[in-house]
């Protein structure tokens, strides 16, 4: 097997030309390098689970097998050779020699390259060294690869290449593939748990006439036939609440949202969330549901309720800690009675600590400063799963105020795991007049476009409702200890190559 396996100094363009020549030679021999299909009898992991420990050295199975995968290793012994095959389930060794294949077929096999896909037919046996293998009596080229695998294919280290060429990352890094398998299992677990609780999965528009459900800069597009600007959704919330108004009492949507803002290790312009709405429930019910959802999903996705993201062990077993935002800030800052502190006092404290105040406002509101203090002094300290409750009304325009009469606080919480905010929920504001008043204040302050259709819908009446939003990307970061959101998004947004 040639042996442009990553240790060669040849330029990749030269290697590509070599492979193209081999492709032409194979076609001249009548070999179809890109057949339409190949019928397997087993995946590679099935071979191991079925035959491991069944044979002694030199013994073989009675029944033939047909397996397929990518060649990721080759050892040429002259008139015999070993090759390592990899499919979506694992790896397995193949062995053959000139007598088993015949001289012509044997030479063709040896001419193949690392990265080529082949189908192998033979029997399962155990080598003299005790390794379960396939004794190859026939083979078929299934795909001729024209580019060599990355250097040291078993460990692609170039971070930029890993994100831009995720397919190479998945080939080279088994750990990376494991993250995305876990992500898929997590999303499936969410669906199963919600279906068991009689929630309906729904779909709402990705293109909306007015952005709403969160405060963020939207992406704007234009519909030519309607001659109308539309916005990629920043959150599905206002549409999901319309469904509750319409009598769909338990609904959820898992999908993409978009925000035209800065990028960071925790922000990608498009991201995946699940939003859940339940009539006749409040934010206490939402906490119970989140504990159930995430603890079950963790067990399915990473196999444990005690994952170790980094060098510390999480414990996702319910119940989780619950602490108010105000008390957590008081504890970290030493301010004795935050509710009585004035905006001026909070500004002075932040300025002394060297914290920049919110942009775009001459005079920030009390709640904005409390939230800023929480983000600066508390957030990254919350390693074990924690519900931070009772957010200020100033930063919670869609949440109901606390039922104990504290008008400056709402029944809203965020959930933190491994120092990352992974979810947001609240008892939904269903007073249409108060909701309109809050929206209009934000229009005056920030120039936000108001969703009149949602306000109209709210006037028909929405029952008491709990709403939840969980960031799938950030939750995966917390569970696997990823340093960047790009490690848990298959194809993250990247700057153009220069």
RAQUI-V390364 format. One record per run of one state. SS is the DSSP state (a for helix, b for strand, c for the rest). FROM is the first residue (numbers start at 1). LEN is the number of residues. If there is no record, write none. Layout:
ss=SS from=FROM len=LEN
ss=SS from=FROM len=LEN
This chain:
ss=c from=1 len=11
ss=a from=12 len=17
ss=c from=29 len=15
ss=a from=44 len=8
ss=c from=52 len=8
ss=b from=60 len=1
ss=c from=61 len=4
ss=b from=65 len=12
ss=c from=77 len=3
ss=b from=80 len=7
ss=c from=87 len=4
ss=b from=91 len=7
ss=a from=98 len=4
ss=c from=102 len=1
ss=a from=103 len=8
ss=c from=111 len=6
ss=b from=117 len=10
ss=c from=127 len=5
ss=b from=132 len=12
ss=c from=144 len=15
ss=a from=159 len=6
ss=c from=165 len=1
ss=a from=166 len=7
ss=c from=173 len=1
ss=a from=174 len=23
ss=c from=197 len=3
ss=b from=200 len=2
ss=c from=202 len=5
ss=b from=207 len=2
ss=c from=209 len=11
ss=b from=220 len=4
ss=c from=224 len=4
ss=b from=228 len=5
ss=c from=233 len=4
ss=a from=237 len=9
ss=c from=246 len=4
ss=b from=250 len=9
ss=c from=259 len=5
ss=b from=264 len=1
ss=c from=265 len=2
ss=b from=267 len=1
ss=c from=268 len=2
ss=b from=270 len=10
ss=c from=280 len=3
ss=a from=283 len=20
ss=c from=303 len=18
ss=b from=321 len=4
ss=a from=325 len=9
ss=c from=334 len=4
ss=a from=338 len=3
ss=c from=341 len=2
ss=a from=343 len=10
ss=c from=353 len=13
ss=a from=366 len=12
ss=c from=378 len=1
ss=a from=379 len=3
ss=c from=382 len=4
ss=b from=386 len=4
ss=c from=390 len=2
ss=b from=392 len=1
ss=a from=393 len=3
ss=c from=396 len=3
ss=b from=399 len=1
ss=c from=400 len=1
ss=b from=401 len=1
ss=c from=402 len=7
ss=b from=409 len=2
ss=c from=411 len=1
ss=b from=412 len=6
ss=c from=418 len=2
ss=b from=420 len=9
ss=c from=429 len=3
ss=a from=432 len=15
ss=c from=447 len=5
ss=a from=452 len=7
ss=c from=459 len=6
ss=b from=465 len=7
ss=a from=472 len=9
ss=c from=481 len=4
ss=a from=485 len=3
ss=c from=488 len=11
